[in-house]
Amino acid sequence: YFLRLVFLSFAMINQGNTAEIYSYGDGKILKLFRDGMPFSLINKEYECGKAINAKLKNTPKVFDMVSYKSRYGIVCERITGGDMIGAMLGKIYKIRKYSRELAFLHSEIHNAQVDLPQNVKETLRENIDFADFLTDSEKENIKSYISTLPDKNSLCHFDFHPGNVMIRDGALCVIDWMTACKGDASADAARTVLL
């Protein structure tokens, strides 16, 4: 159910830990994930992006999934402008204003009703399992504690920080929904504080 690219003739405009970002024609970008990135995670981001698009206006539109050689990518709306970190650092005297806008936007996300398959507790348990610096006993204790936390159904970005908020013509747009899940909004807010 995805398009197959025969060759890649687009200019790379950015890159991160998991993907390279290419210009992809008029008003679109291609987020091409690095080789070895599990298809299940890419497909999750694609499906989450489509579901979230239907409920929130301040997210980039998600169009297609593509494959190129042994890699997969997602075609999205291109958001022009800078991120909120750049805006904060460029106008440090406006940091309170930007902080309030960030908090309001986070609250707006939490109030959206989006049905996602993954929940916060599952995400935390998976993250704990991959923490090599913890002993098996410590992992079990932490996962046991996680089980006692409240179950809720808020939309959680789970990587919400000023670097994932773009400013386009004065409007805010939240990007990078790979870690999206549902659960207690307090968990999402706590993760943002740590970030």
VMD Tcl script that draws the C-alpha trace (Angstrom):
set ca {
  {0.00 0.00 0.00}
  {2.94 2.31 -0.55}
  {4.64 3.87 -3.57}
  {7.98 2.51 -4.77}
  {10.58 5.10 -5.80}
  {12.87 3.96 -8.61}
  {15.47 6.64 -7.91}
  {15.88 9.53 -5.52}
  {16.49 12.86 -7.20}
  {15.48 15.23 -4.45}
  {17.70 17.53 -2.39}
  {18.35 16.57 1.24}
  {17.37 19.51 3.45}
  {17.94 18.06 6.92}
  {18.62 14.88 8.85}
  {18.16 13.45 12.31}
  {18.93 10.27 14.21}
  {16.35 8.12 12.45}
  {15.81 9.74 9.04}
  {16.93 12.07 6.28}
  {14.55 14.80 5.12}
  {14.31 15.54 1.39}
  {12.45 18.21 -0.55}
  {9.71 16.33 -2.42}
  {8.11 18.63 -4.93}
  {5.66 21.43 -4.24}
  {4.98 21.89 -0.55}
  {6.03 18.37 0.45}
  {8.94 16.63 2.12}
  {10.05 13.01 2.23}
  {11.14 11.68 5.61}
  {13.32 8.77 4.45}
  {14.17 6.51 7.37}
  {17.65 5.09 7.74}
  {18.38 1.55 6.61}
  {17.54 -0.95 9.34}
  {14.80 1.17 10.90}
  {11.99 -1.34 11.64}
  {9.07 -1.04 9.22}
  {6.64 -1.49 12.12}
  {7.83 1.81 13.68}
  {7.66 3.65 10.36}
  {4.18 2.31 9.67}
  {3.13 3.29 13.22}
  {4.28 6.87 12.61}
  {2.42 6.93 9.28}
  {-0.83 5.57 10.77}
  {-0.57 7.84 13.82}
  {0.10 10.84 11.58}
  {-3.02 10.14 9.51}
  {-5.19 9.68 12.62}
  {-3.79 12.78 14.33}
  {-4.23 14.87 11.14}
  {-7.92 14.14 11.25}
  {-8.23 15.61 14.77}
  {-5.59 18.37 15.08}
  {-5.13 21.28 12.70}
  {-1.61 22.18 13.89}
  {0.17 19.11 12.46}
  {1.69 18.56 9.01}
  {-0.51 16.68 6.56}
  {0.57 13.08 5.93}
  {0.20 11.95 2.31}
  {1.88 8.66 1.37}
  {4.31 5.99 2.42}
  {7.11 5.19 -0.05}
  {9.95 2.70 -0.40}
  {13.39 3.32 -1.88}
  {15.81 0.41 -2.16}
  {15.72 -1.15 1.34}
  {14.40 1.99 3.04}
  {10.94 3.37 3.75}
  {9.72 6.92 3.98}
  {6.71 9.10 4.65}
  {5.64 11.99 2.41}
  {4.36 14.93 4.48}
  {3.45 18.55 4.11}
  {6.52 20.80 4.18}
  {6.40 23.21 7.11}
  {8.41 26.32 6.29}
  {9.76 28.47 9.08}
  {11.96 27.82 12.07}
  {11.48 25.81 15.21}
  {10.55 27.27 18.57}
  {14.04 26.68 20.00}
  {15.46 29.05 17.38}
  {12.75 31.60 18.15}
  {13.43 31.36 21.90}
  {17.17 31.76 21.47}
  {16.72 34.56 18.92}
  {14.44 36.57 21.18}
  {15.32 35.49 24.70}
  {13.22 38.33 26.13}
  {10.12 36.51 24.73}
  {10.86 33.19 26.42}
  {7.88 33.52 28.81}
  {5.55 34.16 25.88}
  {6.88 31.15 23.97}
  {6.72 28.99 27.10}
  {3.04 29.86 27.59}
  {2.31 29.12 23.93}
  {4.13 25.78 24.25}
  {2.12 24.84 27.36}
  {-1.18 25.85 25.75}
  {-0.35 23.80 22.64}
  {0.58 20.79 24.77}
  {-2.77 21.06 26.58}
  {-4.58 21.27 23.23}
  {-2.88 18.03 22.14}
  {-3.91 16.31 25.37}
  {-7.56 17.29 24.80}
  {-7.70 15.77 21.30}
  {-9.59 12.47 21.10}
  {-7.44 10.22 18.91}
  {-7.60 6.44 19.15}
  {-4.03 5.12 19.02}
  {-2.99 1.48 19.51}
  {0.01 2.17 21.80}
  {-0.41 3.47 25.34}
  {2.00 5.32 27.63}
  {2.52 2.40 29.99}
  {3.43 0.03 27.14}
  {5.84 2.64 25.76}
  {7.49 3.10 29.16}
  {7.82 -0.67 29.69}
  {9.47 -1.07 26.26}
  {11.85 1.80 27.01}
  {12.75 0.23 30.37}
  {13.49 -3.12 28.65}
  {16.05 -1.36 26.40}
  {17.80 0.44 29.29}
  {21.07 -1.54 29.42}
  {22.31 0.29 32.52}
  {19.49 -1.17 34.67}
  {19.63 -4.62 36.24}
  {16.80 -7.08 35.59}
  {15.62 -6.59 39.17}
  {15.55 -2.79 38.77}
  {13.63 -3.13 35.51}
  {11.01 -5.35 37.14}
  {10.62 -2.95 40.09}
  {10.13 0.02 37.74}
  {7.67 -1.87 35.53}
  {5.75 -2.97 38.61}
  {5.51 0.67 39.71}
  {4.36 1.73 36.21}
  {1.45 -0.72 36.54}
  {0.14 1.25 39.56}
  {-0.04 4.55 37.63}
  {-3.42 5.80 36.34}
  {-4.82 4.69 32.99}
  {-6.17 7.58 30.93}
  {-6.87 8.23 27.28}
  {-5.23 11.57 26.42}
  {-3.23 11.99 23.22}
  {0.46 12.10 24.21}
  {3.18 13.23 21.81}
  {5.88 11.78 24.07}
  {8.69 13.82 22.49}
  {7.16 17.26 22.93}
  {9.77 20.01 23.14}
  {10.44 23.33 21.35}
  {12.56 21.58 18.68}
  {9.45 19.65 17.54}
  {7.31 22.78 17.29}
  {7.65 24.74 14.06}
  {6.51 28.34 13.63}
  {4.89 28.92 10.24}
  {3.56 32.42 9.54}
  {3.10 32.95 13.27}
  {1.18 29.68 13.74}
  {2.56 26.68 15.64}
  {2.81 23.24 14.04}
  {3.86 20.08 15.91}
  {6.09 17.63 14.04}
  {7.69 14.21 14.69}
  {4.84 12.01 15.95}
  {6.83 8.74 15.97}
  {6.42 8.32 19.75}
  {2.72 9.26 19.90}
  {0.61 7.19 22.27}
  {-2.41 7.53 24.55}
  {-2.46 7.72 28.32}
  {-2.12 10.09 31.24}
  {-1.31 13.62 30.09}
  {0.82 14.02 33.24}
  {3.26 11.42 31.87}
  {3.63 13.41 28.65}
  {4.14 16.66 30.56}
  {6.72 14.98 32.84}
  {8.66 13.74 29.82}
  {8.67 17.26 28.37}
  {10.07 18.62 31.65}
  {12.88 16.04 31.48}
  {13.61 16.89 27.85}
}
mol new
graphics top color blue
foreach p $ca { graphics top sphere $p radius 0.5 }
foreach p [lrange $ca 0 end-1] q [lrange $ca 1 end] { graphics top cylinder $p $q radius 0.2 }
display resetview
